[in-house]
Amino acid sequence: MRSELVDLINFSKSLYGNSDFIPLHEPCFTGDENRLVNECLDSTFVSSVGKFVGQLEKELADFTGVKHVVVTSSGTSALHISLLLAGVESNTEVITQSLSFVATCNAITYCGAEPIFVDVDRKTLGLSADSLSEFLHKYAKIEVGHCINKLTKKTISACVPMHTFGHPCEIDQIKEICNKWSIPLVEDAAESLGSQYKEQYTGTFGLLSAISFNGNKIITAGGGGAILTNDTKLAKRAKHLTTTAKTTHKWELKHDEVGYNYRMPNLNAALLCAQLSQLQFYVDNKRDTASKYSNFCKTNNIELIEEPNNARSNYWLNTLLLDNYDEQQEFLEYANSHGLMSRPAWTLLNELPMFSGCFSMPQITAKFLSKRLVNIPSSVRL
């Protein structure tokens, strides 16, 4: 392995205090977490009823500039409900990217739909507007206001781009293409809370969007997610569906349709209210870490994935692009055996057994990246 990569491993360890083990991304609890969680415990309202659920929704809406937020039990549940509300039904198709976490396609499958994979963009790592446009011009047509796959005769019911590792994709171009082809846009913004594209926060471009608060995300409650939308009617319905479709009554338990037990507990929301108050500090801190990595990599002829043009990334995970697959594997073996946690990108979704039969555009860029990308430690540095 190149000596420069060994030096990078040592440099990364020095950034995080040279401890015996440096995790990839650990949570940071240095604010009001204990006070707010204890206040929640004292109130005894630890489930989905309690003041912190509403408080979190308001504060998250204020931060992002979106009209409505509905907090959920996970990012996956947020994406599932977002897809349902966008009109994704059984026996339809959803366009997405193969370079993503499995939850993206799991949520599509929960709706009874099937993914279509287009390629990703080399600079953003997210869904490629060019590949999306190529697929639609080759294989799609508009019939009675709906986009139809000419090969399968099925409705293309949504498009789900993902902002990979916190770097915004070219979401304005993707939105323009989706509007042209009458395809609802649902953003998978699970990793990109606090990132901006053209001075607008990710998660605010789509008809609906999903955010994750899993334990490894930029802010966390151990789990949790959120649905973002500017559509008041959809927001009301999202809250109803995620609360087991319970009708409003002081004491009676009545439900008017099949719903989901997807509402975020008050206890998690209390923790997240404290975390959200520190989000801008976390973003600035992580951008400073990325700058230090960038300076080192430029000096040592190592490629670090930088934020795309017109974007301000939260740099959730700093990412190297190595020369080839062998170098990637050598780096992973050496770094992890020397106390520095690192990992490759996910196995491409179209290569997983449950999605291998789905239609896929040529995954030239996705395959290139998957054999070379490596995530390195990116926690908030204290």
PLY file of the C-alpha trace (Angstrom):
ply
format ascii 1.0
element vertex 382
property float x
property float y
property float z
element edge 381
property int vertex1
property int vertex2
end_header
0.00 0.00 0.00
1.20 3.50 -0.77
3.07 5.20 2.04
0.82 8.25 1.56
-2.20 6.18 2.58
-0.42 4.96 5.71
0.35 8.58 6.49
-3.33 9.45 5.98
-4.35 6.78 8.48
-1.94 8.22 11.03
-3.16 11.74 10.24
-6.77 10.69 10.76
-5.92 9.10 14.09
-4.15 12.30 15.17
-7.29 14.32 14.40
-9.20 12.19 16.91
-6.67 12.05 19.70
-4.66 8.94 18.74
-6.84 6.58 20.77
-6.62 2.83 20.25
-9.82 2.76 18.21
-11.32 5.56 16.10
-14.96 4.88 15.12
-16.35 5.91 11.76
-19.02 8.23 13.15
-19.98 8.31 16.81
-22.72 10.46 18.33
-21.89 13.59 20.30
-23.86 14.47 23.45
-22.51 17.70 24.94
-25.59 19.91 25.14
-28.94 19.71 26.92
-29.54 16.03 26.22
-29.52 14.91 29.86
-31.75 17.76 31.04
-34.38 17.32 28.34
-34.44 13.54 28.56
-34.83 13.72 32.35
-37.62 16.28 31.92
-39.35 13.84 29.60
-38.89 10.98 32.08
-40.27 13.11 34.92
-43.35 13.90 32.82
-43.93 10.13 32.29
-44.95 10.90 28.69
-42.29 8.79 27.04
-44.30 7.37 24.13
-45.60 9.23 21.06
-47.70 11.68 23.10
-45.76 14.51 24.70
-44.59 18.07 24.19
-41.19 17.26 22.67
-42.69 15.57 19.59
-44.48 18.76 18.55
-41.56 20.93 19.61
-39.14 18.94 17.47
-41.42 19.11 14.44
-41.71 22.90 14.74
-37.98 23.45 15.29
-37.01 21.18 12.42
-39.48 22.96 10.13
-38.05 26.31 11.21
-34.49 25.13 10.57
-35.08 23.72 7.09
-37.66 26.27 5.98
-40.19 23.59 5.06
-43.84 24.09 6.04
-44.49 20.74 7.71
-42.51 18.03 9.51
-43.86 14.73 10.81
-41.38 12.80 12.95
-41.31 9.01 12.75
-39.73 5.94 14.30
-37.00 5.64 11.64
-35.75 7.07 8.37
-37.02 3.97 6.61
-40.55 4.44 7.96
-40.39 8.11 6.90
-39.46 7.09 3.37
-42.12 4.36 3.30
-44.91 6.78 4.20
-43.50 9.45 1.86
-43.70 6.99 -1.04
-47.25 5.94 -0.16
-48.37 9.57 -0.01
-46.65 10.32 -3.31
-48.88 7.69 -4.92
-46.59 4.67 -5.03
-48.79 1.58 -5.24
-48.44 -2.14 -5.76
-47.36 -3.14 -9.27
-45.81 0.26 -10.06
-42.14 1.22 -10.49
-39.89 3.72 -8.74
-36.70 5.14 -10.22
-33.74 5.31 -7.86
-29.98 4.73 -7.65
-28.04 1.56 -6.95
-25.36 3.34 -4.87
-27.42 3.70 -1.71
-28.24 2.05 1.60
-30.66 -0.88 1.32
-33.41 1.06 3.15
-34.05 3.06 -0.03
-35.20 -0.03 -1.93
-36.74 -1.68 1.12
-39.17 1.23 1.44
-40.05 0.92 -2.24
-40.70 -2.79 -1.78
-42.91 -2.18 1.28
-45.28 -0.34 -1.09
-45.44 -3.37 -3.38
-43.50 -1.47 -6.05
-40.29 -2.38 -7.88
-37.15 -0.23 -8.25
-35.64 0.86 -11.54
-31.95 1.69 -11.28
-30.32 4.56 -13.13
-26.64 5.43 -12.80
-25.08 7.95 -10.41
-23.10 11.10 -11.07
-19.32 11.01 -10.65
-19.10 14.37 -8.86
-22.13 14.18 -6.56
-22.28 10.38 -6.01
-26.05 10.80 -6.25
-28.59 9.96 -8.93
-27.45 11.15 -12.36
-29.80 13.56 -14.11
-28.29 12.47 -17.45
-28.93 8.78 -16.78
-32.47 9.56 -15.60
-33.19 11.56 -18.73
-31.69 8.85 -20.96
-33.87 6.17 -19.39
-37.05 8.20 -19.73
-36.42 9.15 -23.36
-35.69 5.52 -24.28
-38.29 3.67 -22.28
-41.04 5.99 -21.02
-44.13 7.73 -22.37
-46.89 9.93 -20.95
-50.41 8.54 -20.94
-53.32 10.44 -19.36
-50.99 12.42 -17.13
-48.98 9.41 -15.94
-45.50 8.24 -16.85
-45.59 4.70 -18.24
-42.70 2.28 -18.79
-43.06 1.17 -22.41
-41.27 -2.11 -21.65
-43.39 -3.28 -18.72
-46.54 -1.14 -19.24
-46.33 -0.22 -15.54
-46.73 3.27 -14.09
-43.54 4.96 -12.92
-44.96 6.28 -9.67
-41.97 8.14 -8.15
-38.29 9.02 -8.41
-36.09 8.74 -5.31
-32.64 10.35 -5.50
-30.38 10.02 -2.45
-27.90 12.65 -1.25
-24.97 10.30 -0.77
-22.79 10.74 2.33
-24.36 14.18 2.79
-23.33 15.56 -0.62
-26.32 17.09 -2.45
-27.14 15.65 -5.85
-28.16 17.95 -8.71
-31.64 17.98 -7.29
-32.91 20.97 -9.31
-32.17 19.22 -12.61
-33.71 15.99 -11.35
-36.81 17.89 -10.21
-37.14 19.57 -13.60
-36.96 16.19 -15.37
-39.50 14.65 -13.00
-41.90 17.54 -13.53
-41.57 17.19 -17.30
-42.42 13.47 -17.10
-45.15 13.76 -14.42
-43.17 11.75 -11.87
-43.50 12.65 -8.15
-40.12 13.46 -6.59
-39.39 11.97 -3.16
-35.99 12.88 -1.69
-34.02 10.38 0.36
-32.26 12.98 2.51
-31.43 10.47 5.24
-27.75 11.45 5.36
-27.88 15.12 4.40
-29.59 17.09 7.17
-27.91 20.51 7.20
-26.61 20.22 3.61
-27.63 22.86 1.08
-27.94 23.00 -2.69
-28.02 26.50 -4.17
-28.63 27.86 -0.65
-31.68 25.64 -0.10
-31.64 22.75 2.34
-31.81 19.25 0.97
-35.08 17.58 1.82
-37.06 20.65 0.76
-37.09 20.12 -3.03
-39.30 17.05 -3.29
-43.03 16.63 -2.90
-42.00 14.76 0.25
-38.63 13.92 1.76
-37.26 11.57 4.40
-34.54 12.21 6.99
-32.87 9.71 9.32
-31.80 10.16 12.94
-30.11 6.76 13.26
-27.28 6.43 15.76
-24.62 7.19 13.15
-26.27 10.29 11.63
-25.21 13.91 12.16
-27.80 14.28 14.92
-29.42 11.28 16.55
-31.83 9.89 19.09
-30.50 6.38 18.57
-33.14 6.02 15.85
-35.95 8.02 14.37
-36.78 9.82 11.16
-38.82 12.68 9.74
-41.07 13.42 6.78
-40.71 16.90 5.27
-43.30 18.44 2.96
-44.78 21.79 1.94
-48.14 20.16 1.24
-50.52 20.69 4.17
-52.91 17.94 3.10
-50.10 15.38 2.77
-48.63 16.40 6.13
-51.96 15.86 7.86
-52.32 12.48 6.24
-48.73 11.54 7.14
-49.43 12.25 10.80
-52.64 10.21 10.64
-51.06 7.18 8.96
-48.02 7.13 11.26
-50.29 7.19 14.32
-52.04 3.90 13.46
-54.76 5.88 11.63
-56.39 6.69 14.98
-59.34 9.07 14.84
-59.42 12.01 17.24
-61.32 11.32 20.45
-60.63 12.01 24.13
-60.84 8.38 25.19
-62.14 6.06 22.49
-59.71 4.09 20.33
-61.08 4.11 16.81
-59.19 3.69 13.55
-60.57 4.43 10.09
-58.03 2.56 7.90
-54.91 0.42 8.08
-52.24 2.61 9.65
-48.69 2.26 10.91
-47.13 2.44 14.35
-44.47 4.79 13.02
-44.72 7.84 15.30
-41.56 8.97 17.08
-41.65 8.52 20.89
-41.48 11.65 23.04
-38.33 10.35 24.71
-36.47 10.25 21.40
-37.85 13.66 20.47
-36.52 15.16 23.70
-33.04 13.92 22.89
-33.34 15.25 19.34
-34.46 18.70 20.47
-31.15 18.99 22.30
-29.27 17.60 19.31
-30.97 19.91 16.81
-29.93 22.98 18.79
-26.30 21.97 18.08
-26.73 21.02 14.42
-25.15 24.13 12.93
-22.12 23.70 15.20
-21.85 20.06 14.10
-22.01 21.01 10.42
-19.34 23.70 10.84
-17.17 21.34 12.88
-17.42 18.56 10.30
-16.71 20.95 7.45
-13.56 22.01 9.30
-12.53 18.35 9.59
-13.18 17.87 5.88
-10.99 20.88 5.13
-8.14 19.34 7.12
-8.54 16.05 5.27
-8.66 17.91 1.97
-5.44 19.81 2.62
-3.63 16.61 3.58
-4.96 14.67 0.58
-4.05 17.39 -1.92
-0.50 17.46 -0.60
-0.21 13.67 -0.78
-1.87 12.95 -4.14
-4.94 11.26 -2.62
-8.43 11.99 -3.94
-11.01 13.05 -1.36
-14.62 13.47 -2.45
-15.34 17.21 -2.20
-18.73 18.90 -2.08
-20.22 19.40 -5.57
-20.62 22.74 -7.31
-23.41 24.94 -5.91
-23.54 22.81 -2.77
-22.69 23.15 0.90
-22.30 19.65 2.28
-22.62 18.55 5.88
-19.77 16.10 5.14
-21.57 13.40 7.08
-18.93 10.89 6.00
-15.59 11.89 4.49
-14.83 9.65 1.54
-11.69 8.69 -0.35
-11.63 7.64 -3.99
-8.72 5.22 -4.31
-6.98 4.08 -7.48
-8.52 0.63 -7.83
-10.23 -2.26 -6.04
-6.97 -3.80 -4.79
-5.91 -0.54 -3.18
-9.36 -0.18 -1.62
-9.12 -3.64 -0.04
-5.55 -3.06 1.15
-6.55 0.21 2.77
-9.59 -1.31 4.49
-7.54 -4.23 5.84
-4.70 -2.04 7.09
-6.84 0.76 8.56
-9.26 -1.50 10.43
-6.47 -3.69 11.77
-4.69 -0.57 13.04
-7.59 0.88 15.02
-9.04 3.18 12.37
-12.57 2.21 11.38
-13.20 2.54 7.66
-15.63 0.94 5.27
-16.42 0.72 1.57
-19.62 2.02 0.05
-22.59 -0.32 0.12
-22.95 -3.31 -2.18
-24.79 -1.90 -5.19
-28.51 -2.49 -4.69
-29.01 -3.99 -8.15
-26.45 -6.66 -7.19
-28.33 -7.78 -4.07
-30.30 -11.00 -4.63
-33.72 -9.48 -3.94
-33.21 -6.67 -6.47
-30.96 -8.33 -9.05
-33.88 -8.98 -11.40
-35.00 -5.34 -11.50
-34.40 -3.22 -14.58
-31.10 -1.37 -14.48
-29.50 1.16 -16.75
-25.75 0.57 -17.29
-24.16 1.17 -13.89
-20.82 2.37 -15.24
-20.16 5.11 -12.70
-21.76 3.26 -9.78
-19.57 0.20 -10.40
-16.47 2.35 -10.76
-17.16 4.12 -7.48
-18.18 1.04 -5.50
-14.79 -0.57 -6.11
-12.85 2.51 -5.02
-14.76 4.47 -2.36
-13.72 4.30 1.29
-15.34 6.17 4.19
-12.98 7.38 6.91
-13.66 8.71 10.45
-15.92 11.77 10.37
-17.26 12.30 13.90
-17.65 15.75 15.41
-14.24 16.62 16.84
-14.24 18.02 20.39
0 1
1 2
2 3
3 4
4 5
5 6
6 7
7 8
8 9
9 10
10 11
11 12
12 13
13 14
14 15
15 16
16 17
17 18
18 19
19 20
20 21
21 22
22 23
23 24
24 25
25 26
26 27
27 28
28 29
29 30
30 31
31 32
32 33
33 34
34 35
35 36
36 37
37 38
38 39
39 40
40 41
41 42
42 43
43 44
44 45
45 46
46 47
47 48
48 49
49 50
50 51
51 52
52 53
53 54
54 55
55 56
56 57
57 58
58 59
59 60
60 61
61 62
62 63
63 64
64 65
65 66
66 67
67 68
68 69
69 70
70 71
71 72
72 73
73 74
74 75
75 76
76 77
77 78
78 79
79 80
80 81
81 82
82 83
83 84
84 85
85 86
86 87
87 88
88 89
89 90
90 91
91 92
92 93
93 94
94 95
95 96
96 97
97 98
98 99
99 100
100 101
101 102
102 103
103 104
104 105
105 106
106 107
107 108
108 109
109 110
110 111
111 112
112 113
113 114
114 115
115 116
116 117
117 118
118 119
119 120
120 121
121 122
122 123
123 124
124 125
125 126
126 127
127 128
128 129
129 130
130 131
131 132
132 133
133 134
134 135
135 136
136 137
137 138
138 139
139 140
140 141
141 142
142 143
143 144
144 145
145 146
146 147
147 148
148 149
149 150
150 151
151 152
152 153
153 154
154 155
155 156
156 157
157 158
158 159
159 160
160 161
161 162
162 163
163 164
164 165
165 166
166 167
167 168
168 169
169 170
170 171
171 172
172 173
173 174
174 175
175 176
176 177
177 178
178 179
179 180
180 181
181 182
182 183
183 184
184 185
185 186
186 187
187 188
188 189
189 190
190 191
191 192
192 193
193 194
194 195
195 196
196 197
197 198
198 199
199 200
200 201
201 202
202 203
203 204
204 205
205 206
206 207
207 208
208 209
209 210
210 211
211 212
212 213
213 214
214 215
215 216
216 217
217 218
218 219
219 220
220 221
221 222
222 223
223 224
224 225
225 226
226 227
227 228
228 229
229 230
230 231
231 232
232 233
233 234
234 235
235 236
236 237
237 238
238 239
239 240
240 241
241 242
242 243
243 244
244 245
245 246
246 247
247 248
248 249
249 250
250 251
251 252
252 253
253 254
254 255
255 256
256 257
257 258
258 259
259 260
260 261
261 262
262 263
263 264
264 265
265 266
266 267
267 268
268 269
269 270
270 271
271 272
272 273
273 274
274 275
275 276
276 277
277 278
278 279
279 280
280 281
281 282
282 283
283 284
284 285
285 286
286 287
287 288
288 289
289 290
290 291
291 292
292 293
293 294
294 295
295 296
296 297
297 298
298 299
299 300
300 301
301 302
302 303
303 304
304 305
305 306
306 307
307 308
308 309
309 310
310 311
311 312
312 313
313 314
314 315
315 316
316 317
317 318
318 319
319 320
320 321
321 322
322 323
323 324
324 325
325 326
326 327
327 328
328 329
329 330
330 331
331 332
332 333
333 334
334 335
335 336
336 337
337 338
338 339
339 340
340 341
341 342
342 343
343 344
344 345
345 346
346 347
347 348
348 349
349 350
350 351
351 352
352 353
353 354
354 355
355 356
356 357
357 358
358 359
359 360
360 361
361 362
362 363
363 364
364 365
365 366
366 367
367 368
368 369
369 370
370 371
371 372
372 373
373 374
374 375
375 376
376 377
377 378
378 379
379 380
380 381
